Amino acid sequence: MEVKENVIIKLTFQFALDIIKYSEGLQEGKKFVIANQLLKSGTSIGANIREAQNAESKADFIHKFKIAAKEIEETIYWLELCKFSNNYPNVDDLIEQVNNISRIVNKIIITSKQK
């Protein structure tokens, strides 16, 4: 029997790795505040989704995904600050990734509520 791959876990894990790499670059450029904020929110998305996999109930599952959705919004905020500030590395790929993750997370929340 083939085990189906969990796409959202894979996407958020890769996104977290990319956020770590980007944040390390910001730290090298002495942009510590943004680097730390982005590191926290960007890696928290996948952590909450991973935690939801062992939710105690459907309500708990939805709650954890809603926390992930909030972390996504915060991450988008920090990435947009980087995008529109001077002397920050390009974030277009990260913004595209997090927007894709956001669409999937919101779809999971809506679908879970309907069941």
Backbone hydrogen bonds in HBPLUS format (Angstrom, degrees):
<---DONOR---> <-ACCEPTOR-->    atom                        ^
c    i                          cat <-CA-CA->   ^        H-A-AA   ^      H-
h    n   atom  resd res      DA  || num        DHA   H-A  angle D-A-AA Bond
n    s   type  num  typ     dist DA aas  dist angle  dist       angle   num
A0010-LYS N   A0006-ASN O   3.15 MM   4  6.42 161.6  2.19 152.0 157.5     1
A0011-LEU N   A0007-VAL O   2.84 MM   4  6.07 165.4  1.86 159.0 162.8     2
A0012-THR N   A0008-ILE O   2.99 MM   4  6.00 163.6  2.02 142.9 147.6     3
A0013-PHE N   A0009-ILE O   3.00 MM   4  6.03 147.2  2.11 142.7 151.4     4
A0014-GLN N   A0010-LYS O   3.07 MM   4  6.28 165.5  2.09 150.4 153.9     5
A0015-PHE N   A0011-LEU O   2.91 MM   4  6.08 154.6  1.97 144.2 152.2     6
A0016-ALA N   A0012-THR O   2.95 MM   4  6.04 153.8  2.02 137.3 143.9     7
A0017-LEU N   A0013-PHE O   3.04 MM   4  6.38 155.5  2.10 147.8 154.1     8
A0018-ASP N   A0014-GLN O   2.96 MM   4  6.26 154.8  2.03 147.7 154.7     9
A0019-ILE N   A0015-PHE O   2.81 MM   4  6.07 149.7  1.90 150.3 159.4    10
A0020-ILE N   A0016-ALA O   2.91 MM   4  6.14 155.3  1.97 148.5 154.8    11
A0021-LYS N   A0017-LEU O   3.08 MM   4  6.36 162.4  2.12 146.4 150.6    12
A0022-TYR N   A0018-ASP O   2.94 MM   4  6.16 162.0  1.97 146.5 151.6    13
A0023-SER N   A0019-ILE O   2.79 MM   4  5.90 164.3  1.82 151.6 156.5    14
A0024-GLU N   A0020-ILE O   2.90 MM   4  6.11 153.1  1.97 149.4 156.6    15
A0025-GLY N   A0021-LYS O   3.17 MM   4  6.47 150.9  2.26 142.8 150.1    16
A0026-LEU N   A0022-TYR O   2.99 MM   4  6.40 148.7  2.09 146.3 155.5    17
A0027-GLN N   A0023-SER O   2.88 MM   4  6.19 155.0  1.94 149.8 156.6    18
A0028-GLU N   A0024-GLU O   3.00 MM   4  6.29 151.4  2.09 144.8 152.2    19
A0029-GLY N   A0025-GLY O   3.16 MM   4  6.44 138.6  2.34 136.2 147.0    20
A0029-GLY N   A0026-LEU O   2.98 MM   3  4.97 123.7  2.31  93.3 108.6    21
A0031-LYS N   A0026-LEU O   2.87 MM   5  5.13 169.6  1.88 146.3 144.6    22
A0030-LYS N   A0027-GLN O   2.93 MM   3  4.82 155.5  1.99 106.9 109.5    23
A0035-ALA N   A0031-LYS O   3.08 MM   4  6.12 158.3  2.13 148.9 155.5    24
A0036-ASN N   A0032-PHE O   2.88 MM   4  6.00 162.7  1.91 152.8 156.2    25
A0037-GLN N   A0033-VAL O   3.05 MM   4  6.26 166.4  2.07 152.9 156.8    26
A0038-LEU N   A0034-ILE O   2.88 MM   4  5.93 169.6  1.89 157.1 160.3    27
A0039-LEU N   A0035-ALA O   2.92 MM   4  5.97 153.5  1.99 142.8 150.8    28
A0040-LYS N   A0036-ASN O   3.00 MM   4  6.18 160.2  2.04 148.1 152.6    29
A0041-SER N   A0037-GLN O   3.03 MM   4  6.28 178.7  2.04 158.1 157.7    30
A0042-GLY N   A0038-LEU O   2.82 MM   4  5.55 155.9  1.88 143.3 151.6    31
A0043-THR N   A0039-LEU O   3.20 MM   4  5.97 152.3  2.28 135.6 141.3    32
A0044-SER N   A0040-LYS O   3.13 MM   4  6.03 136.8  2.32 137.4 148.8    33
A0047-ALA N   A0043-THR O   3.41 MM   4  6.61 155.1  2.47 140.9 148.0    34
A0048-ASN N   A0044-SER O   2.97 MM   4  6.10 160.6  2.00 153.0 155.6    35
A0049-ILE N   A0045-ILE O   3.13 MM   4  6.42 155.7  2.19 147.5 154.7    36
A0050-ARG N   A0046-GLY O   2.80 MM   4  5.92 156.4  1.86 147.3 154.1    37
A0051-GLU N   A0047-ALA O   2.93 MM   4  6.10 153.2  2.00 141.0 148.7    38
A0052-ALA N   A0048-ASN O   2.94 MM   4  6.15 143.7  2.07 139.1 148.7    39
A0053-GLN N   A0050-ARG O   3.15 MM   3  5.44 145.3  2.28 102.8 112.6    40
A0054-ASN N   A0051-GLU O   3.11 MM   3  5.81 162.9  2.14 118.5 123.4    41
A0055-ALA N   A0052-ALA O   3.09 MM   3  4.87 149.8  2.18 116.0 110.6    42
A0061-PHE N   A0057-SER O   2.93 MM   4  6.19 156.2  1.99 146.8 153.5    43
A0062-ILE N   A0058-LYS O   2.93 MM   4  6.20 165.0  1.95 154.3 157.1    44
A0063-HIS N   A0059-ALA O   2.90 MM   4  6.05 158.1  1.94 144.7 151.5    45
A0064-LYS N   A0060-ASP O   2.97 MM   4  6.20 160.0  2.01 151.0 155.1    46
A0065-PHE N   A0061-PHE O   3.09 MM   4  6.39 153.3  2.17 146.9 154.5    47
A0066-LYS N   A0062-ILE O   2.84 MM   4  6.12 145.0  1.97 148.0 158.7    48
A0067-ILE N   A0063-HIS O   2.97 MM   4  6.32 147.7  2.07 146.9 155.5    49
A0068-ALA N   A0064-LYS O   3.02 MM   4  6.32 155.7  2.08 141.7 148.3    50
A0069-ALA N   A0065-PHE O   2.90 MM   4  6.18 146.6  2.01 140.8 150.1    51
A0070-LYS N   A0066-LYS O   3.03 MM   4  6.35 147.0  2.14 142.5 150.5    52
A0070-LYS N   A0067-ILE O   3.11 MM   3  5.10 119.2  2.49  94.8 109.6    53
A0071-GLU N   A0067-ILE O   2.98 MM   4  6.33 155.6  2.04 151.0 157.9    54
A0072-ILE N   A0068-ALA O   2.88 MM   4  6.16 143.5  2.02 144.3 155.0    55
A0073-GLU N   A0069-ALA O   3.10 MM   4  6.43 157.5  2.15 144.4 148.9    56
A0074-GLU N   A0070-LYS O   3.02 MM   4  6.36 158.5  2.07 149.1 154.9    57
A0075-THR N   A0071-GLU O   2.88 MM   4  6.04 158.4  1.93 145.2 151.5    58
A0076-ILE N   A0072-ILE O   2.86 MM   4  6.14 158.1  1.91 154.2 160.1    59
A0077-TYR N   A0073-GLU O   3.04 MM   4  6.30 153.3  2.11 143.9 150.9    60
A0078-TRP N   A0074-GLU O   3.08 MM   4  6.48 160.0  2.12 154.4 157.6    61
A0079-LEU N   A0075-THR O   2.89 MM   4  6.13 161.7  1.93 154.1 159.8    62
A0080-GLU N   A0076-ILE O   2.81 MM   4  5.98 155.4  1.87 150.4 157.1    63
A0081-LEU N   A0077-TYR O   2.99 MM   4  6.28 150.3  2.08 146.7 155.0    64
A0082-CYS N   A0078-TRP O   3.05 MM   4  6.36 154.9  2.11 144.9 151.2    65
A0083-LYS N   A0079-LEU O   2.84 MM   4  6.13 157.1  1.90 147.4 154.4    66
A0084-PHE N   A0080-GLU O   2.99 MM   4  6.14 155.3  2.05 149.4 154.1    67
A0085-SER N   A0082-CYS O   3.37 MM   3  5.23 159.8  2.41  99.3 105.2    68
A0095-ILE N   A0091-VAL O   2.89 MM   4  6.14 159.1  1.93 162.2 169.1    69
A0096-GLU N   A0092-ASP O   2.97 MM   4  6.18 157.6  2.02 147.2 153.3    70
A0097-GLN N   A0093-ASP O   2.92 MM   4  6.18 158.6  1.96 148.0 154.0    71
A0098-VAL N   A0094-LEU O   2.94 MM   4  6.15 168.3  1.95 153.4 155.8    72
A0099-ASN N   A0095-ILE O   2.95 MM   4  6.05 153.3  2.02 146.8 154.2    73
A0100-ASN N   A0096-GLU O   3.07 MM   4  6.24 153.4  2.14 145.1 151.8    74
A0101-ILE N   A0097-GLN O   2.95 MM   4  6.27 159.3  2.00 150.8 156.8    75
A0102-SER N   A0098-VAL O   2.83 MM   4  5.97 154.2  1.90 142.8 150.3    76
A0103-ARG N   A0099-ASN O   3.05 MM   4  6.31 157.1  2.11 146.0 150.5    77
A0104-ILE N   A0100-ASN O   3.21 MM   4  6.51 161.0  2.25 149.3 153.7    78
A0105-VAL N   A0101-ILE O   2.86 MM   4  6.08 168.5  1.88 159.4 162.7    79
A0106-ASN N   A0102-SER O   2.92 MM   4  6.05 169.0  1.93 154.7 157.7    80
A0107-LYS N   A0103-ARG O   3.04 MM   4  6.17 151.0  2.13 140.7 148.9    81
A0108-ILE N   A0104-ILE O   2.90 MM   4  6.17 154.6  1.96 151.9 159.0    82
A0109-ILE N   A0105-VAL O   2.95 MM   4  6.24 158.8  2.00 152.2 157.8    83
A0110-ILE N   A0106-ASN O   2.98 MM   4  6.19 168.9  1.99 149.6 152.3    84
A0111-THR N   A0107-LYS O   2.89 MM   4  5.99 168.4  1.90 151.5 155.2    85
A0112-SER N   A0108-ILE O   2.87 MM   4  5.89 158.3  1.91 147.4 153.6    86
A0113-LYS N   A0109-ILE O   3.02 MM   4  6.22 149.9  2.12 148.3 155.8    87
A0114-GLN N   A0110-ILE O   3.19 MM   4  6.43 142.1  2.34 143.0 152.8    88
